[in-house]
């Protein structure tokens, strides 16, 4: 590999703008030259599929290893060829593009296999973020592995982990990524009912035109639950807002611009009641049955099904509904008339 030329910035300097990067190895800025040197020792099979994470909003978030290894690829399969072209052009790269969106992923898999069989390296990029995380890519990786080809991952940006890292919620028990919130009211209610009992933070994606309906459903099911709404991650107007569903709805209504952009919604973990942690499977069941039965009856049925303490279950249910438990003794299971 050639040494950096004398026209490069001094040691430690970084390029100010990605589009201005030189296109040749001899003139490559020192950071990229170092990345190429570090990657040179990595054995990348000639017939290999690379699953490449791409920026979710800011093109400067692309990894140096990603740029170095893209230069060793022969073709790029892309969920969105226009987005892929913008990324490649911004960093001075030019590679043949192959369309591989969700609607033609199976057909694209056959094209990728032909390239691999001919000894080419193929990179797959989704339009933003990490492939196969609510994006195409899984079918390509599965087909390549089944055919005996190497499949490697180039880690990088993800809206899920980006939102989690700055949300400030308790993550010691881990988290659940639940994908996009369903579109219809009934499906949305069932979705949140099943997630609200999780002892782990729940991460989901929501669209601008459904975010209000989504928060309204949460306000009905669990008005006391704390939520974090992350908007336009890595972009100019990146915003994190924390509060109850009602508080987040007020924030959305305060400015029409607040409802624009893409959203990541994080639900705080379900609180374990002081009487002891309730069985995880009991919580979505009691939320669902409480929509059809009196609260005390719903708790009794779920306690019998799961072995949960029905008094603790009842108090937990009241907390989700926004009520206290101090003045509810007469209605608790075991105290009915």
C-alpha positions as CSV (number, residue, x, y, z in Angstrom):
1,X,0.0,0.0,0.0
2,X,1.3,3.5,-0.9
3,X,2.2,5.9,1.9
4,X,0.0,9.0,2.3
5,X,1.0,11.7,-0.1
6,X,2.5,15.0,1.1
7,X,-0.7,16.8,0.1
8,X,-2.7,15.1,2.8
9,X,-3.7,16.9,6.0
10,X,-1.3,16.8,9.0
11,X,-1.3,13.9,11.3
12,X,-4.5,13.7,13.3
13,X,-6.5,15.9,11.0
14,X,-9.8,14.7,9.6
15,X,-11.5,15.7,6.3
16,X,-14.1,18.4,6.8
17,X,-16.6,17.2,4.2
18,X,-17.1,13.7,2.9
19,X,-18.0,14.7,-0.7
20,X,-14.6,16.3,-1.1
21,X,-12.7,13.1,-0.4
22,X,-10.1,12.2,-3.1
23,X,-10.8,9.1,-5.2
24,X,-7.4,7.5,-5.3
25,X,-5.5,5.4,-2.7
26,X,-2.4,7.6,-3.0
27,X,-4.4,10.8,-2.0
28,X,-6.7,9.1,0.5
29,X,-6.9,11.0,3.8
30,X,-4.9,9.4,6.6
31,X,-7.9,8.0,8.5
32,X,-9.1,6.1,5.4
33,X,-5.6,5.0,4.5
34,X,-5.2,3.6,8.1
35,X,-8.6,1.8,7.8
36,X,-7.4,0.2,4.6
37,X,-4.2,-0.9,6.2
38,X,-6.0,-2.4,9.2
39,X,-8.4,-4.3,6.9
40,X,-5.8,-5.5,4.5
41,X,-4.9,-8.4,6.8
42,X,-8.5,-9.5,7.1
43,X,-9.2,-12.5,4.8
44,X,-12.3,-11.7,2.8
45,X,-13.3,-14.7,0.5
46,X,-13.6,-13.8,-3.1
47,X,-17.1,-15.2,-3.2
48,X,-18.6,-13.4,-0.2
49,X,-21.8,-11.5,0.8
50,X,-21.2,-8.5,3.1
51,X,-24.2,-7.2,5.1
52,X,-23.3,-3.5,5.4
53,X,-24.9,-1.1,7.9
54,X,-25.4,2.3,6.4
55,X,-26.1,5.8,8.0
56,X,-29.6,6.4,9.2
57,X,-29.6,10.1,8.4
58,X,-26.1,11.5,8.4
59,X,-23.7,10.2,5.7
60,X,-20.7,11.0,8.0
61,X,-21.8,8.1,10.2
62,X,-20.5,5.5,7.7
63,X,-17.7,3.4,9.2
64,X,-14.1,3.5,8.0
65,X,-14.0,-0.3,7.8
66,X,-17.1,-0.1,5.7
67,X,-15.5,2.3,3.2
68,X,-12.3,0.2,3.1
69,X,-14.1,-3.1,2.4
70,X,-16.6,-1.6,-0.1
71,X,-13.6,-0.8,-2.2
72,X,-12.9,-4.6,-2.3
73,X,-16.4,-5.5,-3.5
74,X,-17.5,-6.0,-7.0
75,X,-21.2,-5.1,-6.8
76,X,-23.6,-3.6,-4.4
77,X,-27.1,-5.0,-3.9
78,X,-29.3,-2.3,-2.5
79,X,-32.8,-1.9,-1.0
80,X,-32.9,1.5,-2.6
81,X,-30.3,2.0,-5.4
82,X,-30.7,5.8,-5.3
83,X,-29.8,6.0,-1.6
84,X,-26.9,3.6,-2.2
85,X,-25.7,5.8,-5.1
86,X,-25.8,8.9,-2.9
87,X,-23.7,7.1,-0.2
88,X,-21.1,5.8,-2.7
89,X,-20.9,9.1,-4.5
90,X,-20.4,11.0,-1.2
91,X,-17.4,8.9,-0.4
92,X,-15.9,8.8,-3.9
93,X,-16.9,5.2,-4.6
94,X,-18.3,3.8,-7.8
95,X,-19.7,0.3,-8.0
96,X,-22.4,-1.5,-10.0
97,X,-25.7,-1.5,-8.3
98,X,-28.3,-4.3,-8.1
99,X,-31.9,-3.6,-6.9
100,X,-32.8,-5.8,-3.9
101,X,-35.8,-4.3,-2.2
102,X,-38.4,-6.3,-0.3
103,X,-40.7,-6.7,-3.3
104,X,-38.0,-8.6,-5.3
105,X,-35.8,-9.9,-2.6
106,X,-36.2,-13.5,-3.7
107,X,-35.3,-12.7,-7.3
108,X,-32.4,-10.5,-6.1
109,X,-31.1,-13.5,-4.1
110,X,-30.8,-15.5,-7.3
111,X,-28.8,-12.7,-8.9
112,X,-26.6,-12.4,-5.9
113,X,-25.9,-16.1,-5.9
114,X,-24.8,-15.9,-9.6
115,X,-22.3,-13.2,-8.7
116,X,-21.1,-15.3,-5.8
117,X,-20.8,-18.4,-7.9
118,X,-18.6,-16.4,-10.3
119,X,-16.3,-15.4,-7.5
120,X,-17.4,-11.9,-6.9
121,X,-17.8,-10.1,-3.6
122,X,-21.3,-8.6,-3.1
123,X,-22.2,-5.9,-0.5
124,X,-25.8,-5.6,0.5
125,X,-27.0,-2.2,1.9
126,X,-30.5,-1.3,3.1
127,X,-31.6,2.3,2.6
128,X,-30.6,3.2,6.1
129,X,-29.4,1.3,9.2
130,X,-28.5,-2.4,9.6
131,X,-29.8,-4.9,7.1
132,X,-32.5,-7.4,8.1
133,X,-33.5,-5.3,11.1
134,X,-37.0,-4.5,9.8
135,X,-35.4,-4.1,6.4
136,X,-34.6,-6.6,3.6
137,X,-31.5,-8.7,3.7
138,X,-32.4,-11.9,5.6
139,X,-33.4,-13.8,2.4
140,X,-30.1,-12.8,0.7
141,X,-28.0,-14.0,3.7
142,X,-30.0,-17.2,4.0
143,X,-29.7,-18.0,0.3
144,X,-25.9,-17.3,0.4
145,X,-25.3,-19.5,3.4
146,X,-27.4,-22.3,2.0
147,X,-25.3,-22.3,-1.1
148,X,-22.1,-22.5,0.9
149,X,-20.9,-18.9,0.6
150,X,-19.4,-16.8,3.4
151,X,-21.7,-14.1,4.8
152,X,-20.0,-11.4,6.9
153,X,-21.4,-8.4,8.7
154,X,-20.0,-4.9,8.7
155,X,-21.6,-3.3,11.8
156,X,-22.6,0.3,12.1
157,X,-25.7,2.6,12.5
158,X,-29.0,1.3,13.8
159,X,-32.0,3.4,14.9
160,X,-32.7,0.8,17.6
161,X,-29.4,1.1,19.5
162,X,-29.0,4.8,18.8
163,X,-32.3,5.5,20.5
164,X,-31.6,3.2,23.4
165,X,-28.2,4.7,24.1
166,X,-29.7,8.1,24.8
167,X,-33.1,7.2,26.2
168,X,-32.1,7.1,29.8
169,X,-34.4,4.2,30.7
170,X,-33.4,1.1,32.7
171,X,-31.9,-1.5,30.4
172,X,-30.3,-3.9,32.9
173,X,-32.8,-6.6,31.9
174,X,-32.2,-6.0,28.2
175,X,-34.7,-4.8,25.6
176,X,-37.2,-6.0,23.1
177,X,-37.3,-4.7,19.5
178,X,-40.9,-5.1,18.4
179,X,-40.6,-3.5,14.9
180,X,-43.3,-1.3,13.4
181,X,-46.5,-0.7,15.4
182,X,-49.4,-2.2,13.4
183,X,-51.6,0.2,11.4
184,X,-55.2,-0.7,12.4
185,X,-56.7,0.2,15.8
186,X,-57.5,-3.3,16.8
187,X,-54.0,-4.6,15.9
188,X,-52.4,-1.7,17.6
189,X,-54.3,-2.3,20.8
190,X,-53.4,-6.0,20.8
191,X,-49.8,-5.1,20.0
192,X,-49.4,-2.7,22.9
193,X,-51.3,-5.0,25.2
194,X,-48.8,-7.8,24.5
195,X,-45.8,-5.4,25.0
196,X,-46.8,-3.5,28.1
197,X,-46.2,-6.5,30.4
198,X,-42.6,-6.8,29.4
199,X,-40.0,-6.5,32.1
200,X,-37.6,-5.1,29.4
201,X,-37.7,-1.8,27.6
202,X,-39.7,-2.2,24.3
203,X,-38.5,-0.4,21.2
204,X,-40.7,0.1,18.2
205,X,-40.9,2.2,15.1
206,X,-43.8,4.5,14.2
207,X,-44.7,6.7,11.3
208,X,-45.6,10.4,11.3
209,X,-49.2,9.9,10.2
210,X,-49.9,7.3,12.9
211,X,-47.9,8.6,15.9
212,X,-50.8,10.4,17.4
213,X,-53.1,7.3,17.2
214,X,-50.4,5.2,18.6
215,X,-49.9,7.5,21.7
216,X,-53.7,7.7,22.1
217,X,-53.8,3.9,22.4
218,X,-51.1,3.9,25.0
219,X,-52.8,6.6,26.9
220,X,-55.9,4.5,27.1
221,X,-54.1,1.3,28.1
222,X,-51.4,2.5,30.4
223,X,-51.6,6.3,31.0
224,X,-48.9,6.2,33.7
225,X,-46.2,4.4,31.7
226,X,-43.2,6.5,30.9
227,X,-42.2,6.7,27.3
228,X,-39.3,8.1,25.3
229,X,-40.0,9.4,21.8
230,X,-36.9,9.8,19.6
231,X,-37.4,11.8,16.4
232,X,-35.2,12.3,13.3
233,X,-32.2,10.4,14.8
234,X,-28.7,11.7,13.6
235,X,-30.4,14.5,11.5
236,X,-30.5,18.2,12.0
237,X,-33.7,18.2,14.1
238,X,-32.9,15.1,16.2
239,X,-35.1,15.3,19.4
240,X,-35.7,13.1,22.4
241,X,-38.9,13.7,24.5
242,X,-39.8,11.8,27.6
243,X,-43.1,11.6,29.4
244,X,-46.5,9.9,29.6
245,X,-48.5,9.3,26.5
246,X,-50.7,12.3,27.3
247,X,-47.6,14.5,27.8
248,X,-46.2,13.4,24.5
249,X,-49.5,14.1,22.7
250,X,-49.4,17.6,24.1
251,X,-45.8,18.0,22.8
252,X,-46.9,16.8,19.3
253,X,-49.8,19.3,19.3
254,X,-47.6,22.2,20.4
255,X,-46.0,22.5,17.0
256,X,-47.0,21.0,13.6
257,X,-43.3,20.3,12.9
258,X,-43.1,18.0,15.9
259,X,-45.1,15.3,14.1
260,X,-42.8,15.4,11.0
261,X,-40.0,12.8,10.5
262,X,-39.5,9.3,11.6
263,X,-40.0,8.1,15.2
264,X,-38.6,5.5,17.5
265,X,-40.8,4.9,20.5
266,X,-39.5,3.3,23.7
267,X,-41.7,2.0,26.5
268,X,-40.1,1.7,29.9
269,X,-40.0,-1.8,31.5
270,X,-43.1,-2.9,33.3
271,X,-42.6,-2.2,37.0
272,X,-42.3,-5.2,39.3
273,X,-44.7,-4.7,42.2
274,X,-43.4,-4.6,45.7
275,X,-45.1,-7.9,46.4
276,X,-42.7,-9.6,44.1
277,X,-42.1,-9.8,40.4
278,X,-45.2,-11.1,38.5
279,X,-44.8,-13.8,35.9
280,X,-44.0,-12.1,32.6
281,X,-46.7,-14.1,30.7
282,X,-49.4,-12.9,33.1
283,X,-49.2,-9.2,32.4
284,X,-50.3,-9.1,28.7
285,X,-53.1,-11.6,29.5
286,X,-54.5,-9.5,32.4
287,X,-54.4,-6.3,30.2
288,X,-56.2,-8.1,27.4
289,X,-58.9,-9.7,29.7
290,X,-59.5,-6.4,31.6
291,X,-60.9,-5.0,28.3
292,X,-63.7,-7.6,28.4
293,X,-64.1,-8.4,32.2
294,X,-64.2,-6.5,35.5
295,X,-60.7,-6.0,36.7
296,X,-61.1,-8.3,39.7
297,X,-62.5,-11.1,37.5
298,X,-59.7,-10.7,34.9
299,X,-57.1,-10.9,37.7
300,X,-58.7,-14.0,39.1
301,X,-58.7,-15.8,35.8
302,X,-55.1,-14.9,35.0
303,X,-53.9,-15.8,38.5
304,X,-55.5,-19.3,38.0
305,X,-53.9,-19.6,34.6
306,X,-50.3,-18.5,35.5
307,X,-50.0,-18.9,39.3
308,X,-49.5,-15.2,39.8
309,X,-50.5,-13.6,43.1
310,X,-53.9,-12.1,42.2
311,X,-53.7,-9.3,44.7
312,X,-50.3,-8.2,43.3
313,X,-51.7,-8.6,39.8
314,X,-54.7,-6.5,40.6
315,X,-52.5,-3.7,42.1
316,X,-50.3,-3.8,39.0
317,X,-53.4,-3.5,36.8
318,X,-54.6,-0.5,38.7
319,X,-51.2,1.2,38.3
320,X,-51.4,0.7,34.5
321,X,-54.8,2.2,34.4
322,X,-53.6,5.3,36.3
323,X,-55.4,4.5,39.6
324,X,-53.9,4.1,43.0
325,X,-54.3,1.1,45.3
326,X,-54.9,2.9,48.6
327,X,-58.6,3.5,48.1
328,X,-59.4,0.3,46.1
329,X,-59.3,-2.2,48.9
330,X,-63.0,-2.9,48.7
331,X,-62.8,-3.9,45.0
332,X,-59.7,-6.1,45.3
333,X,-60.0,-9.8,44.7
334,X,-61.1,-11.4,47.9
335,X,-63.0,-8.3,49.0
336,X,-65.9,-8.3,46.6
337,X,-69.4,-8.2,48.0
